[in-house]
């Protein structure tokens, strides 16, 4: 049976031609006040084997497309019971989402998870092996919100690479990596935040040489970080949202 929930959206990122929407459960205290809970929910479309959400579902009547820091009301079905994506829940696609209100960035320090360590696999800074999350202690997690650990470098480039699905052919790959060190470990997260890409006009600036953007005041940025679903034996690191000051 579907259950109505309030969600503070912390990610509405691009996933192929659709979207990945995730956030934290919000408890309504009164008309204009919510208490944001630690529980994450990554919304999953039961009609799509990959779970990605069509654009139409991200539209709220009278509001338009949802964005990070929106609080929305929707109906959830059941957990997807994926041990490597434990935050995934099916939503009820027959019922429209409702925009409730917008939160301010000032809430981010209070609700950040800030884990001591991020996902890490020796030798591959951009991914971890399949099954990594289910073996995490004390609690499996595939998504988190952190305050940025200092300097953030965003590197972007378009280049031709071999097409694994079409031997002998190439395809254009758009590299958009957020690079930083956390707890002494080097990480590369692929940025899927459409608002960040638009703010910095990244798509129009793409060239066949690597370019670098140093984010100003990056120590005061907050990052919504995630692991993707398993792909060829790996879970790739994703930066779904960059909250800039």
TORLUM-527337 format. One line per 10 residues: number of its first residue (from 1); for each residue x, y, z of N, C-alpha, C, O, CB. Coordinates in steps of 0.2 Angstrom, whole numbers, plus 5000, padded with zeros to 4 digits. Glycine has a CB too. Layout:
BEGIN
NUM = X:Y:Z:X:Y:Z:X:Y:Z:X:Y:Z:X:Y:Z  ...
***
This chain:
BEGIN
1 = 5004:4994:5000:5000:5000:5000:5004:5006:5000:5009:5007:5004:4995:5000:5006  5003:5011:4996:5007:5017:4995:5006:5021:5002:5001:5022:5005:5005:5021:4989  5011:5025:5004:5012:5029:5010:5014:5036:5007:5019:5037:5004:5016:5026:5015  5010:5041:5010:5012:5048:5008:5018:5050:5012:5018:5049:5018:5006:5053:5009  5023:5053:5009:5029:5056:5012:5031:5063:5009:5029:5065:5004:5035:5051:5011  5034:5067:5013:5037:5073:5011:5045:5071:5011:5048:5068:5015:5036:5078:5017  5047:5074:5005:5055:5073:5004:5058:5080:5002:5055:5084:4998:5055:5068:4998  5063:5081:5006:5068:5087:5004:5072:5085:4998:5077:5081:4999:5072:5090:5010  5071:5087:4992:5075:5085:4987:5082:5088:4987:5083:5094:4988:5072:5088:4980  5087:5084:4987:5094:5085:4987:5098:5084:4980:5103:5086:4979:5098:5082:4993
11 = 5094:5080:4976:5097:5079:4969:5091:5078:4964:5086:5074:4966:5101:5072:4970  5092:5081:4959:5088:5080:4953:5092:5080:4947:5093:5085:4943:5082:5085:4952  5096:5075:4946:5102:5074:4941:5100:5071:4935:5095:5067:4935:5108:5071:4945  5104:5072:4930:5103:5069:4924:5105:5061:4924:5111:5060:4926:5106:5073:4918  5101:5057:4921:5103:5050:4921:5100:5047:4914:5094:5046:4913:5099:5046:4927  5105:5047:4909:5104:5045:4902:5099:5051:4900:5101:5057:4900:5100:5038:4901  5093:5049:4897:5088:5054:4895:5083:5056:4901:5079:5060:4899:5085:5052:4889  5084:5053:4906:5079:5054:4912:5082:5057:4918:5088:5060:4917:5076:5047:4914  5079:5056:4924:5082:5059:4930:5083:5055:4935:5079:5049:4936:5077:5065:4932  5087:5056:4940:5088:5053:4946:5086:5058:4952:5090:5063:4952:5095:5050:4947
21 = 5081:5056:4956:5079:5061:4961:5080:5058:4968:5078:5052:4969:5071:5063:4960  5083:5061:4972:5084:5058:4979:5084:5064:4984:5085:5070:4982:5091:5055:4979  5083:5062:4990:5082:5067:4995:5081:5064:5002:5082:5058:5003:5077:5072:4994  5080:5068:5007:5079:5065:5014:5072:5066:5016:5068:5071:5014:5084:5069:5019  5069:5061:5020:5063:5062:5022:5062:5068:5027:5066:5069:5031:5061:5055:5026  5056:5071:5026:5055:5077:5030:5048:5076:5034:5043:5074:5031:5054:5084:5025  5048:5078:5040:5042:5077:5044:5039:5084:5045:5043:5089:5048:5044:5074:5051  5033:5084:5044:5029:5091:5044:5028:5092:5052:5024:5088:5055:5023:5091:5040  5030:5098:5054:5029:5100:5061:5023:5104:5062:5019:5104:5066:5035:5103:5064  5022:5109:5057:5017:5113:5056:5016:5116:5049:5020:5113:5045:5017:5120:5061
31 = 5012:5120:5048:5011:5122:5040:5018:5124:5037:5019:5122:5031:5006:5128:5040  5022:5128:5040:5028:5131:5037:5035:5128:5040:5040:5130:5038:5028:5138:5038  5034:5123:5044:5040:5120:5047:5041:5113:5046:5036:5109:5047:5041:5122:5054  5047:5110:5044:5048:5103:5043:5055:5101:5047:5059:5105:5048:5049:5102:5036  5055:5095:5049:5061:5092:5052:5064:5087:5047:5060:5082:5046:5059:5089:5059  5070:5088:5045:5073:5084:5040:5076:5078:5044:5080:5079:5048:5078:5088:5036  5074:5072:5042:5077:5066:5045:5083:5064:5042:5085:5066:5036:5071:5061:5045  5087:5059:5045:5093:5057:5042:5092:5052:5036:5096:5051:5032:5097:5053:5047  5085:5049:5036:5084:5044:5031:5084:5047:5024:5081:5052:5022:5077:5041:5032  5088:5043:5019:5088:5045:5012:5083:5041:5008:5081:5035:5010:5095:5044:5009
41 = 5080:5044:5003:5076:5040:4998:5078:5042:4991:5078:5048:4990:5068:5042:5000  5080:5037:4988:5081:5038:4980:5075:5035:4977:5074:5029:4977:5088:5034:4978  5071:5040:4973:5065:5038:4970:5066:5034:4964:5071:5035:4960:5061:5044:4968  5062:5029:4963:5064:5024:4958:5057:5022:4955:5052:5021:4958:5066:5017:4961  5057:5023:4948:5051:5022:4944:5050:5014:4943:5054:5011:4940:5051:5026:4937  5044:5012:4945:5043:5004:4945:5042:5002:4937:5042:4996:4936:5037:5002:4949  5041:5007:4933:5039:5005:4926:5046:5005:4922:5046:5003:4916:5035:5011:4923  5051:5007:4925:5058:5007:4921:5062:5002:4924:5064:5003:4930:5061:5014:4921  5065:4997:4921:5070:4992:4924:5076:4995:4927:5078:4993:4932:5072:4987:4918  5078:5001:4924:5084:5005:4927:5081:5010:4933:5086:5012:4937:5087:5009:4922
51 = 5075:5011:4933:5072:5015:4939:5072:5022:4937:5070:5026:4942:5076:5014:4945  5075:5025:4932:5076:5032:4930:5069:5035:4930:5064:5031:4928:5080:5033:4924  5068:5041:4931:5062:5045:4931:5061:5049:4925:5065:5053:4924:5061:5049:4938  5056:5048:4921:5054:5053:4916:5054:5060:4918:5051:5062:4924:5048:5051:4912  5055:5065:4913:5055:5072:4915:5048:5074:4917:5047:5078:4922:5056:5076:4908  5042:5071:4914:5036:5072:4916:5034:5071:4923:5030:5075:4926:5031:5069:4912  5037:5066:4926:5036:5065:4933:5039:5070:4938:5037:5071:4944:5038:5058:4935  5044:5074:4935:5048:5079:4940:5044:5085:4940:5047:5090:4942:5055:5079:4937  5039:5086:4936:5035:5092:4936:5029:5092:4941:5025:5088:4941:5032:5093:4929  5029:5098:4945:5024:5099:4949:5019:5104:4947:5021:5110:4945:5026:5101:4957
61 = 5013:5103:4947:5008:5108:4945:5009:5115:4948:5009:5115:4954:5001:5105:4946  5009:5120:4944:5009:5127:4947:5016:5129:4949:5018:5134:4952:5005:5128:4953  5021:5124:4948:5028:5125:4950:5033:5124:4945:5038:5128:4944:5030:5121:4956  5032:5119:4941:5037:5117:4936:5041:5111:4938:5040:5108:4943:5041:5123:4934  5047:5111:4935:5052:5105:4937:5055:5106:4944:5056:5112:4946:5057:5104:4932  5055:5101:4948:5058:5102:4954:5065:5103:4954:5069:5101:4949:5056:5095:4959  5068:5106:4960:5075:5107:4960:5077:5105:4967:5073:5105:4972:5077:5115:4958  5084:5104:4968:5086:5103:4975:5084:5109:4979:5084:5115:4978:5094:5103:4975  5083:5107:4986:5080:5111:4991:5072:5112:4991:5070:5116:4995:5083:5118:4991  5069:5109:4986:5062:5109:4986:5059:5104:4990:5062:5098:4991:5059:5108:4979
71 = 5054:5105:4994:5051:5100:4998:5045:5098:4994:5041:5102:4992:5049:5102:5005  5044:5091:4992:5039:5089:4988:5035:5083:4992:5037:5080:4997:5041:5086:4982  5029:5082:4990:5024:5077:4993:5022:5072:4988:5020:5074:4982:5018:5081:4996  5023:5066:4990:5022:5061:4985:5020:5054:4989:5021:5054:4995:5028:5060:4980  5018:5049:4985:5017:5043:4988:5022:5038:4986:5024:5037:4980:5010:5040:4985  5025:5034:4991:5029:5029:4990:5026:5022:4991:5021:5021:4995:5035:5029:4995  5029:5017:4987:5026:5010:4988:5030:5007:4993:5029:5007:4999:5026:5007:4981  5036:5003:4990:5040:4999:4994:5047:5000:4993:5049:5003:4988:5038:4991:4993  5051:4998:4997:5058:4998:4996:5060:4993:4990:5057:4988:4989:5062:4995:5002  5065:4995:4986:5067:4991:4981:5071:4985:4983:5073:4980:4979:5071:4995:4976
81 = 5073:4985:4989:5077:4979:4992:5083:4978:4988:5085:4972:4987:5073:4973:4993  5087:4983:4986:5093:4982:4983:5099:4983:4988:5100:4989:4990:5094:4987:4977  5103:4978:4990:5108:4979:4995:5113:4983:4993:5117:4986:4998:5111:4972:4997  5114:4985:4987:5120:4989:4985:5117:4996:4983:5121:5001:4982:5123:4987:4979  5110:4997:4984:5107:5004:4983:5101:5004:4988:5096:5004:4987:5104:5005:4976  5103:5003:4995:5098:5002:5000:5093:5008:5001:5088:5007:5004:5101:5001:5007  5095:5014:4998:5090:5020:4999:5085:5020:4993:5080:5024:4994:5094:5026:4998  5085:5015:4989:5080:5015:4983:5073:5013:4985:5072:5008:4988:5082:5011:4978  5068:5017:4983:5061:5016:4985:5057:5017:4978:5058:5022:4975:5058:5020:4991  5052:5013:4977:5047:5014:4972:5042:5019:4974:5040:5019:4979:5044:5007:4970
91 = 5041:5024:4969:5036:5029:4970:5030:5026:4966:5030:5022:4962:5038:5036:4968  5024:5029:4968:5018:5027:4965:5017:5032:4959:5015:5038:4959:5011:5028:4970  5018:5029:4952:5018:5034:4947:5011:5036:4944:5011:5041:4940:5021:5030:4941  5006:5034:4947:4999:5036:4945:4997:5042:4949:4992:5045:4947:4994:5030:4946  5001:5044:4953:4999:5050:4957:5005:5056:4956:5011:5054:4957:4998:5049:4965  5002:5062:4955:5007:5067:4954:5010:5069:4960:5008:5069:4966:5003:5073:4951  5016:5072:4959:5020:5075:4965:5018:5082:4966:5015:5085:4961:5028:5075:4963  5018:5084:4972:5016:5091:4974:5021:5095:4977:5025:5092:4982:5010:5090:4979  5022:5101:4975:5027:5105:4978:5024:5108:4984:5019:5111:4984:5029:5111:4972  5028:5108:4989:5026:5111:4996:5029:5118:4997:5025:5123:4999:5027:5106:5001
101 = 5035:5118:4997:5039:5124:4999:5046:5123:4997:5049:5118:4995:5038:5126:5006  5050:5128:4998:5057:5128:4996:5061:5130:5003:5059:5134:5007:5059:5133:4991  5067:5126:5004:5071:5127:5010:5077:5132:5007:5078:5132:5001:5073:5120:5013  5080:5134:5012:5086:5139:5011:5092:5134:5012:5092:5129:5015:5086:5145:5016  5098:5137:5008:5104:5133:5009:5107:5133:5016:5111:5129:5018:5109:5136:5004  5104:5137:5020:5107:5137:5027:5105:5131:5031:5108:5129:5036:5104:5143:5031  5101:5127:5028:5099:5120:5031:5104:5115:5030:5104:5110:5034:5092:5118:5029  5109:5116:5025:5113:5111:5023:5118:5108:5029:5119:5102:5030:5117:5113:5017  5121:5113:5032:5126:5111:5038:5122:5107:5043:5126:5102:5046:5129:5117:5041  5116:5108:5044:5112:5104:5049:5111:5097:5047:5110:5092:5051:5106:5108:5051
111 = 5110:5096:5041:5107:5089:5038:5113:5085:5035:5112:5080:5033:5102:5090:5034  5119:5088:5034:5124:5085:5031:5126:5078:5035:5126:5078:5041:5130:5089:5030  5128:5073:5031:5130:5067:5034:5137:5067:5036:5139:5064:5041:5129:5061:5029  5142:5070:5032:5149:5070:5033:5152:5064:5036:5154:5064:5041:5150:5076:5038  5152:5058:5032:5155:5052:5034:5162:5053:5035:5165:5057:5031:5153:5046:5029  5165:5049:5039:5172:5049:5040:5176:5047:5034:5182:5050:5033:5175:5045:5046  5174:5043:5030:5177:5040:5024:5172:5040:5019:5166:5038:5020:5180:5033:5025  5174:5041:5012:5170:5040:5007:5171:5033:5003:5177:5030:5005:5170:5046:5001  5167:5031:4999:5168:5024:4996:5175:5025:4992:5177:5029:4989:5163:5023:4991  5179:5019:4993:5186:5019:4990:5188:5012:4989:5187:5007:4992:5191:5022:4995
121 = 5191:5011:4983:5193:5005:4980:5200:5006:4978:5201:5010:4973:5188:5002:4975  5205:5003:4980:5212:5004:4978:5213:5004:4971:5211:4999:4968:5217:4999:4982  5216:5009:4968:5218:5009:4961:5213:5012:4956:5215:5014:4951:5219:5002:4959  5207:5013:4959:5202:5016:4954:5198:5021:4958:5193:5020:4961:5197:5010:4952  5200:5028:4957:5197:5033:4961:5190:5035:4959:5187:5039:4962:5201:5039:4960  5188:5032:4953:5181:5034:4950:5176:5029:4952:5170:5030:4950:5181:5035:4943  5177:5023:4955:5172:5018:4956:5174:5013:4961:5180:5013:4964:5171:5014:4949  5169:5009:4963:5171:5003:4968:5168:4997:4965:5164:4997:4960:5168:5005:4975  5170:4991:4967:5168:4985:4964:5161:4983:4966:5159:4986:4971:5173:4979:4966  5158:4979:4962:5151:4977:4964:5151:4973:4970:5155:4969:4972:5149:4972:4958
131 = 5146:4975:4974:5145:4972:4981:5149:4976:4986:5148:4974:4992:5148:4965:4981  5152:4981:4985:5155:4985:4990:5151:4988:4995:5152:4987:5001:5159:4991:4986  5145:4990:4993:5140:4994:4998:5137:4989:5003:5137:4990:5009:5135:4997:4994  5135:4983:5000:5132:4978:5005:5137:4976:5010:5134:4973:5015:5130:4972:5001  5143:4977:5009:5148:4974:5014:5150:4980:5019:5155:4979:5023:5154:4971:5011  5148:4986:5018:5150:4992:5022:5148:4991:5029:5142:4988:5031:5147:4998:5019  5152:4993:5034:5150:4993:5041:5151:5000:5044:5156:5004:5041:5155:4988:5045  5147:5002:5048:5142:4998:5052:5135:4998:5048:5131:4994:5049:5140:5001:5058  5134:5003:5042:5128:5003:5039:5129:5004:5031:5133:5009:5030:5124:5008:5042  5127:5000:5027:5128:5001:5020:5124:5008:5018:5119:5010:5020:5124:4996:5016
141 = 5128:5011:5013:5125:5018:5011:5128:5019:5004:5134:5018:5003:5128:5023:5016  5124:5021:4999:5126:5023:4993:5125:5030:4991:5125:5032:4985:5123:5018:4988  5123:5034:4996:5122:5041:4994:5123:5045:5001:5122:5043:5006:5115:5043:4992  5126:5051:5000:5127:5055:5006:5128:5063:5004:5129:5065:4998:5134:5053:5010  5127:5067:5009:5128:5074:5008:5134:5076:5013:5134:5075:5019:5122:5078:5010  5139:5079:5010:5145:5081:5013:5147:5089:5012:5145:5092:5007:5151:5077:5011  5150:5092:5017:5153:5098:5016:5159:5097:5012:5163:5093:5014:5154:5102:5022  5161:5101:5007:5167:5100:5003:5173:5100:5007:5174:5104:5011:5167:5105:4997  5178:5096:5006:5184:5095:5010:5189:5100:5008:5195:5098:5009:5187:5088:5010  5188:5106:5005:5193:5111:5003:5193:5112:4996:5187:5113:4993:5200:5108:5005
151 = 5199:5112:4993:5199:5114:4985:5195:5109:4981:5196:5103:4982:5206:5114:4983  5191:5111:4976:5188:5107:4972:5190:5109:4965:5189:5115:4963:5180:5108:4973  5192:5104:4961:5193:5105:4954:5188:5102:4949:5187:5096:4950:5201:5103:4952  5186:5105:4945:5181:5102:4940:5185:5102:4933:5186:5107:4930:5174:5106:4939  5185:5096:4930:5189:5095:4924:5184:5093:4919:5180:5088:4920:5195:5090:4925  5184:5096:4913:5179:5094:4908:5182:5094:4901:5187:5098:4900:5173:5099:4908  5180:5089:4897:5183:5088:4890:5178:5084:4886:5174:5079:4889:5190:5085:4890  5178:5084:4879:5174:5080:4875:5180:5076:4871:5184:5080:4868:5169:5083:4871  5179:5070:4870:5184:5066:4866:5181:5060:4863:5177:5057:4866:5191:5065:4870  5184:5058:4858:5182:5051:4855:5185:5045:4858:5191:5045:4859:5184:5051:4847
161 = 5181:5040:4860:5184:5035:4864:5181:5028:4860:5176:5029:4857:5182:5035:4871  5184:5023:4861:5181:5016:4858:5174:5015:4861:5173:5016:4866:5186:5011:4859  5170:5013:4856:5163:5011:4858:5163:5004:4860:5163:4999:4855:5158:5013:4852  5162:5002:4866:5162:4995:4868:5157:4991:4865:5157:4985:4865:5162:4995:4876  5151:4994:4864:5145:4991:4861:5146:4990:4853:5142:4986:4850:5139:4995:4863  5150:4994:4850:5151:4993:4843:5159:4993:4841:5162:4998:4840:5148:5000:4839  5161:4987:4841:5168:4986:4840:5171:4989:4834:5168:4988:4829:5170:4978:4840  5176:4992:4834:5179:4996:4829:5177:5003:4828:5179:5006:4823:5178:4992:4823  5172:5005:4831:5169:5012:4831:5171:5016:4837:5172:5013:4842:5161:5011:4830  5170:5022:4836:5171:5027:4842:5165:5031:4843:5160:5031:4839:5177:5032:4840
171 = 5165:5034:4849:5159:5038:4851:5162:5044:4855:5168:5043:4858:5154:5034:4855  5158:5049:4856:5160:5055:4859:5159:5054:4867:5153:5052:4869:5157:5061:4857  5164:5055:4871:5163:5055:4878:5164:5062:4881:5169:5065:4880:5168:5050:4881  5159:5063:4885:5159:5070:4888:5162:5069:4896:5158:5067:4900:5152:5074:4888  5168:5071:4897:5171:5070:4904:5169:5076:4908:5170:5082:4906:5178:5069:4903  5167:5075:4914:5165:5081:4918:5166:5078:4925:5161:5076:4929:5157:5083:4917  5172:5079:4927:5174:5075:4934:5176:5081:4939:5179:5086:4938:5180:5071:4933  5173:5080:4945:5175:5083:4951:5180:5080:4955:5179:5074:4956:5168:5085:4955  5186:5083:4956:5192:5080:4959:5193:5083:4965:5194:5089:4966:5198:5080:4954  5194:5079:4970:5196:5081:4977:5199:5076:4981:5198:5070:4979:5190:5084:4980
181 = 5202:5078:4987:5205:5073:4992:5200:5073:4998:5199:5078:5000:5212:5074:4993  5198:5067:5000:5194:5067:5006:5198:5062:5011:5199:5056:5009:5187:5065:5005  5199:5064:5017:5202:5059:5022:5209:5056:5019:5210:5050:5020:5197:5054:5024  5212:5060:5015:5219:5058:5013:5218:5053:5006:5223:5051:5004:5222:5054:5018  5212:5052:5004:5211:5048:4998:5209:5052:4992:5204:5057:4993:5206:5043:4999  5211:5051:4986:5210:5055:4980:5203:5052:4977:5203:5045:4976:5216:5054:4975  5199:5056:4975:5192:5054:4972:5191:5057:4965:5193:5063:4965:5187:5055:4977  5187:5054:4961:5185:5057:4955:5177:5055:4954:5175:5049:4954:5188:5054:4948  5173:5061:4954:5166:5060:4954:5163:5063:4948:5165:5069:4946:5162:5063:4960  5159:5059:4944:5156:5062:4938:5150:5066:4939:5146:5064:4943:5154:5056:4933
191 = 5151:5072:4937:5145:5077:4939:5139:5077:4934:5140:5077:4928:5148:5085:4938  5134:5075:4937:5127:5075:4933:5122:5080:4935:5116:5079:4934:5124:5068:4935  5125:5085:4938:5120:5091:4941:5119:5096:4935:5123:5099:4933:5124:5095:4947  5113:5096:4932:5111:5100:4927:5111:5108:4928:5113:5112:4924:5104:5099:4924  5110:5109:4934:5110:5116:4936:5117:5119:4937:5119:5125:4934:5107:5117:4943  5122:5115:4939:5129:5117:4939:5132:5118:4932:5135:5123:4930:5133:5111:4943  5130:5113:4928:5132:5113:4921:5129:5120:4917:5133:5123:4913:5130:5107:4917  5123:5122:4919:5120:5128:4916:5124:5134:4919:5125:5139:4915:5113:5128:4917  5125:5134:4925:5127:5140:4929:5134:5142:4926:5136:5148:4925:5128:5139:4936  5138:5137:4924:5145:5138:4922:5146:5137:4914:5151:5137:4912:5150:5133:4925
201 = 5140:5136:4911:5140:5136:4903:5145:5130:4901:5148:5131:4896:5142:5142:4900  5145:5125:4904:5150:5119:4903:5149:5116:4896:5154:5115:4892:5149:5114:4908  5143:5115:4894:5142:5111:4888:5144:5115:4882:5147:5113:4877:5134:5110:4887  5143:5122:4882:5145:5126:4877:5153:5127:4877:5156:5129:4872:5142:5133:4877  5156:5126:4883:5163:5127:4883:5167:5121:4882:5173:5121:4882:5165:5130:4890  5164:5115:4881:5167:5109:4880:5172:5109:4874:5170:5111:4868:5162:5103:4879  5178:5107:4874:5183:5106:4869:5186:5099:4869:5185:5095:4874:5188:5112:4869  5190:5098:4864:5194:5091:4864:5200:5091:4868:5204:5087:4867:5195:5089:4857  5201:5097:4872:5207:5097:4877:5204:5098:4884:5199:5101:4884:5212:5103:4875  5207:5095:4889:5205:5096:4896:5205:5103:4898:5210:5106:4897:5209:5091:4900
211 = 5200:5105:4901:5199:5112:4904:5198:5111:4911:5195:5106:4914:5194:5116:4901  5200:5116:4915:5199:5115:4923:5196:5121:4926:5197:5127:4924:5206:5114:4926  5191:5120:4930:5188:5125:4933:5189:5124:4941:5187:5119:4944:5180:5125:4932  5192:5129:4944:5193:5129:4951:5187:5133:4955:5186:5139:4953:5200:5132:4953  5183:5129:4959:5177:5132:4962:5179:5137:4967:5183:5135:4972:5173:5127:4964  5177:5143:4967:5179:5148:4972:5175:5146:4978:5169:5144:4978:5177:5155:4969  5178:5148:4984:5175:5147:4991:5173:5140:4991:5167:5138:4994:5169:5152:4992  5176:5135:4989:5174:5128:4988:5173:5125:4995:5169:5120:4996:5179:5124:4984  5177:5127:5000:5176:5124:5007:5169:5125:5010:5167:5122:5014:5181:5127:5012  5166:5130:5007:5159:5131:5009:5153:5128:5004:5148:5130:5005:5157:5139:5010
221 = 5156:5124:5000:5151:5120:4995:5149:5114:4999:5152:5111:5003:5154:5119:4989  5143:5112:4997:5140:5105:4999:5139:5101:4993:5137:5103:4988:5134:5106:5004  5141:5094:4994:5140:5090:4988:5136:5084:4990:5136:5081:4995:5147:5087:4987  5131:5083:4985:5127:5076:4986:5131:5071:4982:5131:5072:4975:5120:5078:4983  5133:5066:4985:5137:5061:4982:5134:5054:4982:5130:5053:4986:5144:5060:4985  5135:5051:4976:5131:5044:4976:5135:5039:4972:5140:5041:4968:5124:5046:4972  5133:5033:4972:5136:5028:4968:5130:5026:4963:5125:5025:4965:5138:5022:4972  5132:5025:4957:5127:5022:4952:5126:5015:4953:5129:5011:4957:5130:5024:4945  5121:5013:4949:5119:5006:4949:5125:5002:4946:5129:5005:4942:5113:5004:4945  5126:4995:4947:5131:4991:4945:5132:4992:4937:5127:4991:4933:5131:4984:4947
231 = 5138:4993:4934:5139:4993:4927:5145:4990:4926:5151:4992:4928:5139:5001:4924  5145:4984:4922:5151:4980:4921:5155:4979:4927:5161:4980:4927:5155:4984:4915  5152:4977:4932:5156:4975:4938:5158:4980:4943:5162:4979:4948:5161:4971:4936  5156:4987:4941:5158:4992:4945:5152:4997:4947:5147:4997:4943:5164:4996:4942  5153:5000:4953:5148:5006:4954:5152:5012:4954:5157:5013:4957:5145:5005:4962  5150:5016:4949:5154:5023:4947:5151:5028:4952:5145:5029:4954:5153:5024:4940  5156:5033:4954:5155:5038:4958:5152:5044:4954:5154:5046:4949:5161:5040:4962  5147:5047:4957:5143:5052:4954:5142:5058:4959:5141:5057:4965:5136:5050:4952  5143:5064:4957:5141:5070:4961:5135:5073:4958:5135:5076:4952:5147:5076:4960  5129:5072:4961:5123:5073:4959:5121:5080:4959:5117:5083:4955:5117:5069:4962
241 = 5124:5084:4965:5122:5091:4966:5128:5094:4969:5132:5092:4973:5116:5092:4970  5130:5100:4966:5135:5104:4969:5131:5111:4972:5129:5115:4968:5141:5106:4964  5131:5111:4978:5128:5117:4981:5133:5122:4982:5138:5121:4987:5124:5115:4988  5133:5128:4978:5138:5133:4979:5136:5138:4984:5130:5140:4984:5140:5136:4972  5140:5142:4987:5138:5147:4992:5135:5153:4988:5133:5158:4991:5144:5150:4995
***
